[in-house]
Amino acid sequence: MSHNLELAQKHAWKLARTLMTTVILFQSDDQYGVLPEDELEDAEVTRLFEYDPYTGARSVH
């Protein structure tokens, strides 16, 4: 988890390209985190961005 959105975005993109799967950048309370889409499921977090290694990033909102 990170308090820095820009740093979390960089890590999210790198993780998506490394795993070659879609990852989600989410916010929980005042921190940001990144998980592969299939592992996030019904967690009570606010999804901010989706990073697809083939098409790039897009805002979820």
N, C-alpha and C positions, 0 to 999 in steps of 0.2 A: 504494500500500500504506500501511496505517496501523497504528499500535500501539494505537489507541483504538477499542474495539469500538462504543461508542455513536456516535461520529462516522462510522464505517464503515456502521452501520445507517441513519443519516440519509441518507448519500450513496446507499446502495443503493435506498432507497425513492424518492428523487428521480430517480435514473437510470431506475428501472422506469417511473415516471410520465411521464418525458420521452420515452423510447424506445417506451413502450407495449408492452413485451415483458417476459417473465419474466427476472429477473436473480438470480444466486446470490451470496450473501455467503460467502466461504470463508476458511479459515485456512491459511497456509503458514508453517511454522516458528512464529515468534512475531508474525507480522504478519497483518492482515486485508486482503482485497481483494474487489472486486466485478467481475463480468463477466456479460454476457448469457449465458443458459443454453446457447445453441447454440455459443458460442465456448469454453466451458470444456471440453467433451468429456471426454477421458480424462486430464486433468491430475492430477498427484499432489498433491492438496490435500484438506483436510477441509472438506466442505460443511457450513455451519452453518444458514443460513436461505435460504428461497426467497421472493422478492418478486414477486408477480403484480400488475400494475397494476389488475386488475379485482376481485381477491378479497382483496388485502392480503398480509401476511407470514405465513409459517408456518415452524416449526422443521423441519429435515430429519430430526432424530433423534427 
